[in-house]
Amino acid sequence: MATADTAGMNTSLRIALISETFPPEINGVANTLSHLTDGLRTRGHRVQLVRPRQNADPRGAQDDLLLIRGWPLPGYPGLQWGQSSLHKLLRSWRIQRPDVIYIATEGPLGLSALRAAGRLRIPVVSGFHTNFQQYSRHYGFNLLTRALTAYLRWFHNRTRMTLVPSASQLIALQRRGFERLQMLSRGVDSALFHPTKRSDDLRRSWGLDDQSIAVLHVGRLAAEKNLGLLCSSFRALQQTYPQRQLKLIVVGDGPQRASLQQQMPDAIFCGLQRGEELAAHYASGDLFVFPSLSETFGNVVLEALASGLGVVAFDQAAAAQHIRHGHNGALALDQDEQSFIEASLWLLAEPENLRRVRLNARRDAARQSWGAIVELFEQHLNAALLPPVELPAGRTQP
């Protein structure tokens, strides 16, 4: 149960965090949860992580880690669904009862955690990390979109609150009947992602010199990332500025990699990168092209800004929150591909455009620390411990 810490200032919570993905898996959800978990522990909280077992996990019980059997996620090699584990969770939480539960994913594991929490009357906060209802359209399951949206609404409306990472996401979910939404943005490690990580050796390996332009994309190479626009934007840059030496650099992996390599045979595909190597790839670029329309946030946008790149993205999620068009990046009108291409071209139209944008990008992104995000997360978890509020119709918040 919650106890006062040694300084007598804060309350130390016992928190259970449930997720079907976590490092060393590489994706925005895993990255975010790693920072939140580390930050909560640094602030004196006890965090039990509940997730599917990964290949690298040691055998045997571990403190603050409850491993569940996982099943491969179709279309996403290396990622898993967590098996429904109601009885295992009930046993664990009856022995060591959490003060509050945070559910980051809505799969079978998340659903069983929601049910276990309901039986034990433990308050639950949920996070809306992934637009799965949009993903279904990209994988040929259009008929499931409405049903999946209804399930997600049912799931999240049974928690004390749902945390969303961007204002655009909050508005979209409100319009679909999601209740009790609160903002929890994302931070960036501005010491890791820094312009000083630029590597001349890496750029030479790409065949570039100081005057060349590396057009960078970092992310999962999958259908929902709108990568056809990445290709058409790069071709437009080549056609408009034939005198410039441009090279497309793609960092990441996924089911569309082979198709992209066929479409863009001159591009350099660097595969998955982590840590310092990832930071060097960012900083060694010049433009960052991010055509995705399915993001709840888009951590890579902040990482690119912190690395001092000229970022072009649609005016939504992280880009809408952190980019001012013409000041620290270039924004395209939502859903307008021609506007996206024009925003990309603007960055190279005049040397001053890119120089100014890159300088301001680094300066602004450096202010977005994870420390402030973790503190707000802590406040939301504490708020969930308060008694439910009576609603006018006689209902109460769950």
CORKAZI-V825085 format. One record per run of one state. SS is the DSSP state (a for helix, b for strand, c for the rest). FROM is the first residue (numbers start at 1). LEN is the number of residues. If there is no record, write none. Layout:
ss=SS from=FROM len=LEN
ss=SS from=FROM len=LEN
This chain:
ss=c from=1 len=2
ss=b from=3 len=2
ss=c from=5 len=6
ss=b from=11 len=2
ss=c from=13 len=1
ss=b from=14 len=5
ss=c from=19 len=9
ss=a from=28 len=15
ss=c from=43 len=3
ss=b from=46 len=7
ss=c from=53 len=9
ss=b from=62 len=1
ss=c from=63 len=2
ss=b from=65 len=4
ss=c from=69 len=1
ss=b from=70 len=4
ss=c from=74 len=2
ss=b from=76 len=7
ss=c from=83 len=3
ss=a from=86 len=10
ss=c from=96 len=4
ss=b from=100 len=4
ss=c from=104 len=4
ss=a from=108 len=13
ss=c from=121 len=2
ss=b from=123 len=6
ss=c from=129 len=3
ss=a from=132 len=7
ss=c from=139 len=5
ss=a from=144 len=13
ss=c from=157 len=4
ss=b from=161 len=4
ss=c from=165 len=2
ss=a from=167 len=9
ss=c from=176 len=5
ss=b from=181 len=3
ss=c from=184 len=11
ss=a from=195 len=3
ss=c from=198 len=2
ss=a from=200 len=6
ss=c from=206 len=7
ss=b from=213 len=6
ss=c from=219 len=4
ss=a from=223 len=3
ss=c from=226 len=1
ss=a from=227 len=14
ss=c from=241 len=5
ss=b from=246 len=6
ss=c from=252 len=5
ss=a from=257 len=7
ss=c from=264 len=4
ss=b from=268 len=4
ss=c from=272 len=3
ss=a from=275 len=9
ss=c from=284 len=3
ss=b from=287 len=4
ss=c from=291 len=8
ss=a from=299 len=8
ss=c from=307 len=3
ss=b from=310 len=5
ss=c from=315 len=2
ss=a from=317 len=6
ss=c from=323 len=2
ss=b from=325 len=1
ss=c from=326 len=3
ss=b from=329 len=4
ss=c from=333 len=4
ss=a from=337 len=13
ss=c from=350 len=1
ss=a from=351 len=15
ss=c from=366 len=4
ss=a from=370 len=14
ss=c from=384 len=6
ss=b from=390 len=1
ss=c from=391 len=5
ss=b from=396 len=1
ss=c from=397 len=2
